[in-house]
Amino acid sequence: MMCVDFRDGANPESDEVADFWGYQYCTEMVMPFSRDGVNDMFWDEPWDLQATVEGCKKQWGVTPRPLWATTEWGGKDLRAASNIVFSNGLLDPWHGGGVLQDVSDTVVSVIIPEDPQSVIAVRNTERNFIRQWIDESRLKTSATETKSANMLHVDKKDTDKGGETYATQATSVQQGATSVHERGHASSEYVRLGKEWVVKGGEAELAESL
């Protein structure tokens, strides 16, 4: 018979995962555990917060925040929550800490007895709720996108009108450039004629000097 060390985990291959749970316990999910040896089969060990704090500091270098989960998630007050399905199996010893009754129309509780067929029924219930919430979200998204598209269409019309105005202004500029070109052409002709007159005048002066 192989001897085992009671200090080892039940499954050495998953001991690392258990260590990760210890880190989460110390940083987020501080849950008091105690036993009295009267109402259970264990030895007496009352809950000691100070010992828990010292153990978390020693192993992980962090200080537990016992009320963090309650502050972050609202504790048992779920009136402001929505779109949650809480499923709890009665064979799970943790189900006592679960939500076992509907809180509202969108925060619902489903119980899983030991019958596997009930698990299938619960999954179908969860799937139906999730499908309903996704469809509602898609309808809201579609309505928002349609409204945005209509606004863009109106802006495009204004932009088109602005483009027409810009085109008119560009035509005016082009026409103005043509006028400038024509004036420039006339000026060139004037300069050219003046140059010819100067040349001819120079020839006449040269003839007189001879």
Salt bridges, closest charged atoms under 4 A:
ASP5 OD2 - ARG7 NH2 3.01
GLU45 OE1 - ARG35 NH2 2.25
ASP77 OD1 - ARG79 NE 2.78
ASP160 OD2 - LYS156 NZ 3.40
GLU189 OE1 - ARG192 NH2 2.91
GLU196 OE2 - ARG192 NH1 2.94
